[in-house]
């Protein structure tokens, strides 16, 4: 741990990479970019999660068409998303290279949340988009019915087969979880800025008090 963390580095060190560094921009930029995409998806997710009104069947058709169009977009779109995610990881790598204690606390926790967000995206959102794009809901329903009747083998522990509506709801819930995780990254980065600002104000107050003491002591000596 001592070899990895530079405990002598402070917020006033020249090589300190804090909230005002370019690496912070590399983190906040992709996070805001992904939050914008999730915000654009919020109108589609709202009827499934945030209201008790019955959802018409035509809405599921519309949502499925939208998600299938998103998943079957040109490869350039997926590459841009991967590049933006990689830029965020690059920012964390820069800030956590020979980090200070403040970097470990704020940027380390931000990195944990960012990795969790990447896991939610890969495990839930990408998988859900593939299911929607395949559109084999009838086959999945038949497989679930056969397994319920004890035919065609058995499910592994913890494994379930979701239908069309449940799969779309899980995908919407994953978007919400990812948004909360990314907001957490922004909160931690803002907390780092606030901590640096507070520390600078405290040090300025101490220096001002010491300067006043020195000036008062000098005045007494002249008398």
C-alpha positions as CSV (number, residue, x, y, z in Angstrom):
1,X,0.0,0.0,0.0
2,X,2.8,2.4,0.9
3,X,4.5,1.7,-2.5
4,X,1.2,2.5,-4.3
5,X,0.1,5.6,-2.4
6,X,2.2,8.7,-2.1
7,X,1.3,9.7,1.5
8,X,3.5,12.8,1.2
9,X,1.5,14.3,-1.6
10,X,-1.0,17.0,-0.6
11,X,-3.6,19.1,-2.5
12,X,-0.9,21.8,-2.9
13,X,1.7,19.4,-4.4
14,X,2.6,20.2,-8.0
15,X,2.0,16.6,-9.2
16,X,-1.4,16.4,-7.3
17,X,-4.2,15.5,-9.8
18,X,-7.3,16.9,-8.2
19,X,-10.7,18.1,-9.3
20,X,-9.2,20.8,-11.5
21,X,-7.0,18.4,-13.5
22,X,-7.6,17.3,-17.1
23,X,-8.0,13.7,-15.8
24,X,-11.2,14.8,-14.0
25,X,-12.5,16.1,-17.3
26,X,-11.8,12.7,-18.8
27,X,-14.0,11.2,-16.1
28,X,-16.8,13.7,-15.9
29,X,-17.2,13.9,-19.7
30,X,-18.1,10.2,-20.4
31,X,-20.2,10.1,-17.2
32,X,-22.3,13.0,-18.4
33,X,-22.4,11.5,-21.9
34,X,-23.9,8.2,-20.6
35,X,-26.3,10.1,-18.3
36,X,-27.6,12.0,-21.4
37,X,-28.2,8.7,-23.2
38,X,-30.0,7.3,-20.1
39,X,-32.1,10.5,-19.8
40,X,-33.2,10.1,-23.4
41,X,-34.4,6.5,-22.5
42,X,-36.2,7.7,-19.4
43,X,-39.5,8.4,-21.2
44,X,-39.5,4.8,-22.4
45,X,-38.7,3.4,-18.9
46,X,-41.1,5.6,-17.0
47,X,-44.4,3.7,-17.7
48,X,-42.8,0.4,-16.7
49,X,-41.3,1.5,-13.4
50,X,-42.6,4.8,-12.1
51,X,-46.4,4.6,-12.6
52,X,-49.1,2.2,-11.5
53,X,-51.3,2.8,-14.6
54,X,-51.8,-0.3,-16.7
55,X,-49.4,-0.5,-19.7
56,X,-51.1,-1.3,-23.0
57,X,-49.7,-4.1,-25.1
58,X,-49.1,-1.6,-28.0
59,X,-46.6,0.2,-25.7
60,X,-44.5,-3.0,-25.4
61,X,-44.5,-3.3,-29.2
62,X,-43.3,0.3,-29.5
63,X,-40.6,-0.1,-26.9
64,X,-39.4,-3.4,-28.4
65,X,-39.2,-1.7,-31.8
66,X,-37.2,1.2,-30.3
67,X,-34.8,-1.2,-28.5
68,X,-34.3,-3.4,-31.5
69,X,-33.4,-0.3,-33.6
70,X,-30.9,0.8,-30.9
71,X,-29.3,-2.6,-30.8
72,X,-29.1,-3.0,-34.5
73,X,-27.6,0.4,-35.1
74,X,-24.3,0.6,-37.1
75,X,-21.2,-0.7,-35.5
76,X,-19.8,2.8,-35.3
77,X,-22.3,3.6,-32.5
78,X,-21.1,0.7,-30.4
79,X,-17.5,1.7,-31.0
80,X,-18.1,5.2,-29.9
81,X,-19.7,4.0,-26.7
82,X,-16.7,1.7,-26.0
83,X,-14.3,4.6,-26.7
84,X,-16.2,6.9,-24.3
85,X,-16.1,4.2,-21.6
86,X,-12.4,3.7,-22.2
87,X,-11.8,7.5,-21.8
88,X,-13.4,7.3,-18.4
89,X,-11.1,4.5,-17.3
90,X,-8.1,6.4,-18.7
91,X,-9.0,9.4,-16.5
92,X,-9.2,7.1,-13.4
93,X,-5.8,5.6,-14.4
94,X,-4.2,9.0,-14.6
95,X,-5.6,10.2,-11.3
96,X,-4.8,7.0,-9.4
97,X,-1.2,6.8,-10.7
98,X,0.9,7.4,-7.5
99,X,-2.2,8.8,-5.9
100,X,-2.5,10.9,-2.7
101,X,-4.8,10.0,0.1
102,X,-7.5,12.2,-1.3
103,X,-7.3,10.4,-4.7
104,X,-7.6,7.1,-3.0
105,X,-10.7,8.2,-1.1
106,X,-12.6,10.0,-3.8
107,X,-11.3,8.6,-7.1
108,X,-10.9,5.1,-5.7
109,X,-14.6,5.1,-4.7
110,X,-15.5,6.6,-8.0
111,X,-13.7,3.9,-9.9
112,X,-15.5,1.2,-7.9
113,X,-18.9,2.8,-8.9
114,X,-17.7,3.1,-12.5
115,X,-16.8,-0.6,-12.6
116,X,-20.1,-1.5,-11.2
117,X,-21.8,0.6,-13.9
118,X,-19.8,-1.2,-16.6
119,X,-20.9,-4.5,-15.1
120,X,-24.5,-3.5,-15.1
121,X,-24.2,-2.4,-18.7
122,X,-22.5,-5.6,-19.9
123,X,-24.5,-8.1,-17.8
124,X,-28.0,-6.7,-17.9
125,X,-28.4,-4.0,-20.6
126,X,-26.4,-5.6,-23.4
127,X,-27.9,-9.0,-22.7
128,X,-31.4,-7.5,-22.6
129,X,-30.9,-5.7,-25.9
130,X,-29.7,-9.0,-27.4
131,X,-32.9,-10.8,-26.2
132,X,-35.1,-8.0,-27.5
133,X,-33.3,-8.0,-30.9
134,X,-33.7,-11.8,-31.2
135,X,-37.4,-11.6,-30.4
136,X,-37.8,-15.3,-29.6
137,X,-40.4,-14.7,-26.8
138,X,-42.6,-17.5,-27.9
139,X,-39.8,-20.0,-27.8
140,X,-38.7,-18.8,-24.4
141,X,-42.3,-19.0,-23.1
142,X,-42.6,-22.6,-24.4
143,X,-39.2,-23.5,-22.8
144,X,-40.4,-22.0,-19.5
145,X,-43.7,-24.0,-19.7
146,X,-41.8,-27.2,-20.5
147,X,-39.5,-26.7,-17.6
148,X,-42.4,-26.0,-15.3
149,X,-43.9,-29.3,-16.3
150,X,-40.6,-31.1,-15.7
151,X,-39.8,-31.6,-19.3
152,X,-36.6,-30.8,-21.1
153,X,-34.3,-30.8,-18.2
154,X,-34.1,-28.4,-15.2
155,X,-33.0,-24.9,-14.4
156,X,-29.7,-24.2,-12.7
157,X,-29.9,-22.8,-9.1
158,X,-31.0,-19.2,-9.3
159,X,-31.8,-19.3,-13.0
160,X,-35.2,-18.1,-14.3
161,X,-36.6,-17.6,-17.7
162,X,-38.2,-14.2,-18.1
163,X,-40.9,-13.4,-20.5
164,X,-41.3,-10.4,-22.8
165,X,-42.8,-7.9,-20.2
166,X,-40.5,-9.0,-17.4
167,X,-37.4,-8.7,-19.6
168,X,-38.3,-5.2,-20.7
169,X,-38.9,-4.2,-17.1
170,X,-35.5,-5.6,-16.0
171,X,-33.9,-3.6,-18.8
172,X,-35.6,-0.4,-17.7
173,X,-34.6,-1.1,-14.1
174,X,-31.0,-1.7,-15.2
175,X,-31.0,1.7,-16.9
176,X,-32.1,3.3,-13.6
177,X,-29.5,1.5,-11.6
178,X,-26.8,2.6,-14.1
179,X,-28.0,6.2,-13.9
180,X,-27.8,6.2,-10.1
181,X,-24.3,4.7,-10.2
182,X,-23.1,7.4,-12.6
183,X,-24.7,10.1,-10.5
184,X,-22.7,8.7,-7.5
185,X,-19.5,9.2,-9.5
186,X,-20.4,12.8,-10.1
187,X,-21.2,13.3,-6.4
188,X,-17.8,11.9,-5.4
189,X,-16.0,14.1,-7.9
190,X,-18.0,17.1,-6.6
191,X,-17.1,16.0,-3.0
192,X,-13.4,16.0,-3.9
193,X,-13.8,19.6,-5.2
194,X,-15.5,20.7,-2.1
195,X,-12.9,19.0,0.2
196,X,-10.1,20.7,-1.7
197,X,-11.9,24.1,-1.5
198,X,-12.5,23.6,2.2
199,X,-8.9,22.7,2.9
200,X,-7.6,25.7,0.9
201,X,-9.9,28.0,2.9
202,X,-8.8,26.5,6.2
203,X,-5.1,26.9,5.2
204,X,-5.7,30.4,4.1
205,X,-7.3,31.2,7.4
206,X,-4.4,29.7,9.4
207,X,-1.9,31.6,7.3
208,X,-3.7,34.9,7.8
209,X,-3.9,34.4,11.5
210,X,-0.1,33.6,11.6
211,X,0.6,36.7,9.6
212,X,-1.4,38.8,12.0
213,X,0.5,37.3,14.9
214,X,3.9,38.1,13.3
215,X,2.8,41.6,12.4
216,X,1.6,42.2,16.0
217,X,4.9,40.7,17.4
218,X,6.9,43.0,15.1
219,X,4.9,46.1,16.3
220,X,5.6,45.2,19.9
221,X,9.4,44.9,19.2
222,X,9.4,48.3,17.6
223,X,7.7,49.8,20.6
